[in-house]
């Protein structure tokens, strides 16, 4: 049975440590090119538990107005998901298959309820779906993705589940011609607003949009307003990390936090990837990894909290 939750609002932002990485984690951090063996999968799962233990070490030090959360997958993080629930974290779990260009389900297909059975088993506070989209992508692929999303979201809402849509807007060749920084500042915000409207028209209605950061408050405000237009007043946005450097991510958090409609963040690799790499290389031990994860998680929460309370 679905758990009743209030979701994120400006007074109670979500401070989420994201660790639902699967395909990219195996390939980029563990250098596993094929399907991980049982032994390799167990090692990844054990390391995810170390990252969680770092988050748990930071939990009591996070700003008190926030709700600490863990975004973790079932494949390598089932034990983490159960521990997160036991330790009082808001639990978010993905249903998409990792590493695919368009939305596919991790378990089962769109004509079955197998994926929903997995959701019910863990009973997360939020279900998360990652999608990549751009108005310049192929029309047929975009239409099919919208249909699949609307179908899945309808089933989730019928089951009383709450949803986070993580929207990535990768640049096409022509859009990226002027450089990544110009794309982020001048192009991506308007594309994101257009895509949100497209998803709304297709019946895709998340409770929270998990979005890439914005360079200006005006851009963040425009996207937030789009997410809530049409009497969607309860919808909120959170900032994702995109493996950004600390100074860039600090800027995104400080930009979004005071903006009406933003309510927290979900940051992953920027917190745990380098400590994990260092631990795997023997440069630090497990305690060192936990400590660095805890410090980084707390630091980003402090940055967001301070900016949210900054006089405007």
C-alpha positions in Angstrom: 0.0 0.0 0.0 1.3 3.5 -0.9 2.7 5.6 1.9 1.2 9.0 2.3 3.7 11.8 2.0 3.5 15.6 1.9 6.4 16.0 -0.6 8.8 18.9 -0.7 7.9 22.5 -0.2 9.9 25.7 0.2 9.7 25.4 4.0 10.8 21.7 4.0 13.2 21.2 1.1 14.5 17.8 0.2 18.3 17.3 0.7 18.8 14.1 -1.4 22.0 12.1 -1.7 21.6 10.4 -5.1 23.2 7.0 -5.6 21.0 5.3 -8.1 23.8 5.1 -10.7 24.1 1.7 -12.3 25.4 1.5 -15.9 27.7 4.5 -15.7 28.9 3.5 -12.2 30.0 0.1 -13.3 31.7 1.3 -16.5 33.3 4.6 -15.3 34.3 3.9 -11.7 34.7 0.1 -11.7 35.9 -0.2 -15.3 33.5 -3.1 -15.9 32.7 -3.3 -19.6 30.4 -6.4 -19.6 27.5 -7.3 -17.3 28.9 -7.3 -13.8 29.5 -10.7 -12.3 27.8 -11.7 -9.0 31.0 -10.9 -7.2 31.4 -7.5 -8.9 27.8 -6.7 -8.2 28.2 -7.6 -4.5 31.3 -5.3 -4.3 29.3 -2.4 -5.9 26.5 -3.0 -3.4 28.9 -3.0 -0.5 30.4 0.3 -1.6 27.0 1.8 -1.9 26.4 0.9 1.7 29.6 2.8 2.6 28.3 5.9 0.8 25.0 5.6 2.6 26.8 5.3 6.0 28.5 8.6 5.1 25.0 10.1 4.5 23.8 8.7 7.8 26.8 10.2 9.6 25.8 13.7 8.2 22.0 13.4 8.8 21.9 14.9 12.3 24.1 17.8 11.1 22.0 18.9 8.1 19.9 22.0 8.4 16.9 21.2 10.4 14.3 22.6 8.0 15.2 20.1 5.3 14.1 16.5 4.8 17.1 14.2 4.2 16.6 11.8 1.4 18.3 8.9 -0.4 17.8 8.1 -4.1 19.0 4.5 -4.6 18.4 1.7 -7.0 17.2 -1.9 -6.3 19.9 -3.5 -8.5 22.9 -2.6 -6.3 21.2 -0.7 -3.5 18.4 -2.9 -2.1 20.1 -3.1 1.3 20.6 0.7 1.2 16.9 1.3 0.5 15.9 -0.8 3.5 18.5 0.9 5.7 17.4 4.4 4.5 13.8 3.6 5.5 14.9 2.3 8.9 17.0 5.5 9.6 14.3 7.9 8.7 15.4 9.1 5.3 12.9 10.0 2.6 13.3 7.1 0.1 13.3 7.6 -3.6 13.8 4.8 -6.1 14.1 4.8 -9.9 12.1 2.6 -12.3 14.0 3.4 -15.5 16.6 1.1 -17.1 20.0 2.7 -16.7 22.1 3.9 -19.7 19.3 4.0 -22.3 18.8 7.0 -24.6 15.0 6.9 -24.1 12.9 5.8 -21.2 12.7 2.0 -20.7 11.6 0.2 -17.6 14.2 -1.6 -15.4 11.9 -4.5 -14.7 9.3 -5.8 -17.1 7.7 -3.9 -19.9 5.0 -1.3 -20.5 2.4 -4.0 -20.9 3.0 -5.7 -17.6 2.7 -4.8 -13.9 6.1 -6.4 -13.0 7.8 -3.0 -12.5 5.0 -1.8 -10.2 5.4 -5.0 -8.1 9.0 -4.0 -7.5 7.8 -0.5 -6.4 5.4 -2.1 -4.0 8.1 -4.3 -2.5 10.2 -1.4 -1.4 7.4 1.2 -0.8 9.4 4.3 -1.6 8.1 7.8 -0.7 8.8 8.8 -4.3 9.3 6.9 -7.6 11.9 8.5 -9.9 12.0 8.4 -13.7 14.9 9.8 -15.7 14.2 11.1 -19.2 16.4 12.7 -21.8 14.6 15.0 -24.3 15.2 17.8 -26.6 12.8 19.4 -29.1 15.3 18.6 -31.9 15.2 14.8 -31.1 13.3 12.6 -33.5 9.5 13.2 -33.4 8.6 9.6 -33.3 11.0 8.8 -30.5 9.8 11.7 -28.5 6.1 10.8 -29.0 6.7 7.2 -27.9 8.6 8.3 -24.8 5.8 10.6 -23.8 3.2 7.9 -24.3 5.3 5.4 -22.2 5.7 8.1 -19.4 2.0 8.9 -19.4 1.1 5.3 -19.1 3.5 4.6 -16.2 2.6 7.8 -14.4 -1.1 7.0 -14.7 -0.4 3.6 -13.1 1.6 5.3 -10.3 -1.0 7.9 -9.6 -3.7 5.2 -9.5 -1.6 3.3 -7.0 -1.3 6.5 -4.8 2.4 6.9 -5.6 4.3 10.2 -5.9 6.7 10.8 -8.8 9.9 12.7 -9.5 10.8 13.2 -13.1 14.5 13.8 -13.7 14.7 15.8 -17.0 18.0 16.0 -18.8 18.2 18.2 -21.9 21.4 17.3 -23.7 22.4 19.7 -26.5 22.3 18.6 -30.1 25.2 19.4 -32.4 23.8 22.7 -33.6 22.8 23.9 -30.1 26.2 23.0 -28.7 28.1 24.9 -31.4 28.5 28.0 -29.2 29.9 26.0 -26.3 28.5 24.3 -23.2 28.5 27.4 -21.0 26.5 29.4 -23.5 24.1 26.5 -23.9 23.5 26.2 -20.2 23.0 30.0 -19.8 21.2 31.0 -22.9 19.6 28.0 -24.6 18.8 25.2 -22.1 16.3 27.1 -19.8 13.9 27.9 -22.6 14.2 24.4 -24.0 13.4 23.0 -20.6 10.3 25.1 -20.2 9.2 24.0 -23.7 9.7 20.4 -22.8 7.8 20.6 -19.5 4.8 22.1 -21.5 5.1 19.2 -24.0 5.1 16.7 -21.2 2.1 18.3 -19.5 0.2 18.2 -22.8 1.1 14.5 -23.1 -0.3 13.8 -19.6 3.0 13.6 -17.8 2.3 15.1 -14.3 5.1 14.6 -11.8 5.0 15.9 -8.2 8.6 17.1 -8.5 10.8 18.0 -11.4 14.5 17.2 -10.9 16.3 19.6 -13.1 19.8 20.7 -14.2 21.0 23.9 -12.5 20.6 27.4 -13.9 23.1 30.2 -14.2 20.6 33.0 -13.4 17.7 33.5 -11.0 15.6 34.6 -14.0 16.1 31.3 -15.8 15.3 29.3 -12.7 12.2 31.3 -12.0 10.9 30.9 -15.6 11.3 27.2 -15.5 9.7 26.9 -12.0 6.8 29.0 -13.1 6.3 26.7 -16.1 6.3 23.6 -14.0 3.5 25.1 -11.9 1.4 26.8 -14.5 -2.2 25.6 -15.1 -3.1 25.3 -11.4 -0.1 23.0 -10.6 0.6 25.0 -7.5 1.9 22.1 -5.5 4.5 21.0 -8.0 8.1 21.7 -7.0 11.6 21.6 -8.6 14.9 20.4 -7.2 18.4 20.8 -8.5 20.4 17.9 -9.7 24.2 17.7 -9.5 25.2 16.6 -13.0 28.7 15.7 -11.6 29.5 19.3 -11.6 32.6 20.8 -9.9 32.0 22.2 -6.4 32.0 25.9 -7.4 29.6 25.4 -10.2 27.2 23.3 -8.1 27.4 25.9 -5.3 26.4 28.5 -7.8 23.4 26.5 -9.0 22.2 25.9 -5.5 22.6 29.5 -4.5 20.7 30.6 -7.7 17.8 28.2 -7.2 17.3 28.2 -3.4 15.6 31.6 -3.1 13.4 31.1 -6.2 9.8 30.4 -5.6 9.0 26.8 -6.5 12.4 25.3 -5.8 12.6 23.0 -2.8 16.0 21.3 -2.5 18.5 19.2 -4.4 19.5 15.7 -5.4 23.3 15.4 -5.7 25.2 12.3 -6.3 28.6 11.9 -8.0 29.8 15.3 -6.9 29.5 14.0 -3.4 30.7 10.4 -3.5 32.5 9.6 -6.8 36.0 10.9 -6.1 36.0 9.5 -2.5 34.9 6.2 -3.9 37.6 6.2 -6.5 40.2 7.1 -3.9 38.9 4.3 -1.6 39.1 1.7 -4.5 42.7 2.9 -5.3 43.7 2.5 -1.6 44.4 6.2 -1.0 41.8 6.3 1.7 40.0 3.6 3.8 36.3 3.0 4.4 36.2 5.5 7.3 37.8 8.1 5.0 35.2 7.6 2.4 32.4 7.9 4.9 33.9 11.1 6.3 34.3 12.8 3.0 30.8 11.8 1.9 29.3 13.2 5.1 31.3 16.5 4.9 30.3 17.0 1.2 26.6 16.2 1.8 26.5 18.5 4.8 28.3 21.3 2.9 25.9 21.3 0.0 22.9 21.3 2.3 24.4 24.3 4.2 24.9 26.2 1.0 21.3 25.6 -0.1 19.9 26.5 3.3 21.9 29.7 3.6 20.9 30.8 0.1 17.2 30.0 0.8 17.2 32.2 3.9 19.1 35.0 2.2 17.1 38.3 2.1 15.9 39.1 -1.4 
